[in-house]
Amino acid sequence: MSRDFFRIVLVGHYCLWLPLNIGKPVVACGTLVFAFVMLMGLVLWLYRARKRLAVNWTAKWRRKIYDLHNVFGFYAALIIFTLAVTGLIMGFQWFADAVYWISSGGKSMPVQTVPVSDTVNISQPLLPIDHLMQRYLTNEPSGKSIILYLPQTAGAPFRLCVNNRAGTYYKTDYHFFDRFTLEELTAEGIYSGKYDDMSVANKIMRMNYDIHVGAIGGLPGKILAFFGSLIAASLPVTGFITTLSKRKRKKL
C-alpha cells in the first residue's frame, strides 16, 4: 500500500497525473518560471539597502510574513535552485543537452542504445541465468544490490545492473549480455558501462536524480532537500500574502 501511495505521489510530481506528453512539459515550464523568479528574488535581496538575515518576530504579522519570505528564501536559495536545475534536466531535453554540452567541454550527449542479441552468434550451449548471476556475485562482491532484467523482445539482451552504493542510483554499473551466448555486449549512452569509466559529463548526468532528491548526500542530504522543498513550497504563499498586503495599503 505504501509503495502504491509513493508511486501516485511520484507520478503527480512528475506530470500532475496527466498524460506524460502533456503533464511533463507543464511541470517543466512551471519549474523554469520558478527558477527564474527565484533568481530575480535573490537579485532583489542582494541589492536592497537593508538585507534581512533574521526574522523580526516582534514585528506586526505583515512584517513577519515579509521577513519569512526574504530570510528563509535567502538561506535556502542554493538548495532550491539546485532542486530546480536538476528538475529541469529531467523535464527538458534541450536543458539536459545544454548542461551536458557545458560539462563535457562542447560535446553532444550520446544517444542511449541497447545492443541486440543475435542467434547467428551462438557458438556454445545456452548457459543458465543462474550462472550469469553467480559470475557477478563472485566478481563484484562489493555491489550493494544486483538487478537482472530479462529480455522483453525477441532480440533484446539480458541487462544486469550492479549498484555500488545503497540508497542511490548514480553508481550503478550497467552490463548487457547476449541472451543466447551470454557474451557481454557494448551499449552506448549514459546508462551503459561502469560508473568509474564514465566521463565527468556522464557522471554529472547520472548523479542528477540523486542530487534532486538529496540522496547523494546520504541522510543529511535528504533532510536538506526536504527542508529546501518545504521552504520552496512556502515562498509562493508568503510572496502572495506580501504582495496582496502591499496592494491593500496602496489603496488605503
N, C-alpha and C positions, 0 to 999 in steps of 0.2 A: 504493500500500500504506500509506504514512504517513497519507494522508488518511482511509483506512478505519479505521486504528488510532485516530486522534484523534476520529473520529466515534463509535466504540464507547465511548471514554472519556467523551465528552460526554454520550451517552445514559445511561451509568451514573451520571454525576454529577447528571444532571437527574431521572432517575426510577428509578435502580437496575436498569435493563434490564427493568423491569416494565411492564405496560400503563400508559399515561400517566395514566389516571384513578385508578390505584392508587399507582404509584410517585411521582408528583409530590407528592401530599399527604403521603406518608410522609417524603420528603426535606424538605419544608417544615416539617413538625412537628418533625423532628429538629433543623433549623436554629433553630426558635423556642426549643426547650428549651436548645440550646447557647448562644444569645444570652442567655437568662435566667440560666443558670449562670455565664456569663462576667461578667455584671453583678454577680451575687452575690459572685463571687470578687474582683472589683475593690473592692467594698464592704468585704469582709473584709480585703483588703490595706491599704486606707486607714485602717481603724480599729484595726489592730494596733499595739501599742506599738513593736515593732521591725520597721520596714518594710525589706524586703530590696531593695537596689538593685544588688547584685553577688553572684555565686555564690562561696561559700566552697569553693574547690577542695581545700583541705587537710582538710576535714571528712570524716566517715565517709560511706559511699555513700548511706545513707538521707537524710542531711542534704543531700547534693549533689542528690539527686532532688527533695527538697523545695524547695531553692533554685532549681533549674532551672524547676520548675513556677511558682513565685512571680515570679521575676525576669523570665524570658522572657515569661510571661503578662502582666506589667505593661507591659513595653516595647512589646509587640505588641498591646495591648488595643484601641487606636484602630483599627488596621488590621483586626484580626479582627472587631471589632464592625461596621465599615463593610462588610466582606465579608458578614457575616451579614444586615445590614439590606437590602443590595441583593439578596441571595438570597431574602429573604422577599418583597420586592416582586415578584420573578418567580414565587414559589411560591404566594402567597395573593393573590387578587384584592381581598379586603377590606383587606389591608395596603396594597396599591398605591393603593386608593381613599383610604385614610386619609392616606397620605403626600401624595397629590395635593391632598386637601382642605386639609391644613395649609399646603402650599407655595403654594397658589393663593389663600389667604385665605377659604376656605369654599366654593369652587366644586366641582362634581362633575366627575369625569373624563369627557370626551366619548366617546361610543361610536364606535369605529372603523368607518367606512363606506367603500365603494368605489363611485364613480359608475358609471352604466350607459351603454353605447353604444346609440344608438337609430338604426335605419335611416331613421326619418322625417326626421332632421336632415341627410340627405345633400343637399348643395347644390352640390357640385363633384366632379369625378372623384377617385377614391381616390389619394392621394399615396403613393409608395413609402416603406417604413420607412427606407430609406437617407436619404431627405430629412429625416426626423424626427431621426435621429442626427446628421446633418450640421448641422442647425439648432442643436443644443445643443453640439456641438463648437465651433461658431463663437461662440455667445452666452455660453457658460460655459467659457472656456478654462482657468479656474483649477481646475476639477474634477479630482481625482486619479484618479477612475475613474467610468465610466458603465455602468450595467446596464439593459438593456431587457428587460422581462418581456412575453412575448407572451400574448394572451388565451387562457384555457383553457376558457371557456364562451362561449355564443352572444352574450351581452350584455356580456361583460367588456371593459374598456378596455385600452389599452396603458399600462403603468406604467414610467416612466423614473426611475431613481434615480441622482442625481448626488452622489457622495461628495466632500466638500471637504477631508477630512483623511485621509490614508493611514494604515492601521493601526487605524482606529476606525470606528464606525458612526453616532455621535450627530449628526455634522454633515452627514448626508445630506439632500438636498432631494428630495422626492417629488412627481413630476408624473404626472398622469393625462390620457390623450388618447382621444377618441372613436376607435374602431377604423375607423370609416367615413369620417369627415371630418378626423381628426387635430386637431380643435378641443380646446383644453385644458379639462378638466373640473375641478370643485371637489369635493374629498373632505373628510370630517370625521374628526376623531380626531388622535391624537398623531403618527402617521406619515403626515402629509399636509402639503403645502406646504413652504416653505423654513424652514430651521432659524432663520435670523436673524429671521424674522417670528413665531416662536413666543413664547408667554408663558413666564415663569420656571418655572412648574409643568411645562409641557410639555417644556421643555429639561431639567429635572431627570429626568423620566421617560425621555427619550431617552438621557440620559447613563448610566442605571442599569447597563446591561450593561458599558459601557466602564469604569465605576468598579469594578464587580465583578471584572473581570479585570485591573485596573490599567492598561489601555491608555490611559486618559485622561491619564496622566502620562508617556506615552512609555515608553522602555526602563526608566528608573528606577522608574516606577510599576509596571511588570510585575515587576521584581525585588522591590520591596516587597511586592507581592501574593503572590509566590512564597514568600518567607520568612515572611510572615504566615500563609499557608496551612500551611506546614511546621510552624511553631510551634503553630498551632491543632490540627494532627493529633497533635502530641506531648502536648498538655495532658491529654487523657483518659488517656493511658498513664501519665504521671508522677503524675497525680492518683490513679489507681487504685493504683499502687505505694505512694504515700504513705499512702493510707487503709488499705491492706492491712497495711503495716508497723506502723501505729498500733494496729490491732486485735490484732496478734500481741503487741505489747508490753503491751497491757492484759491479755491472757490470762496472760502471764508474771507 
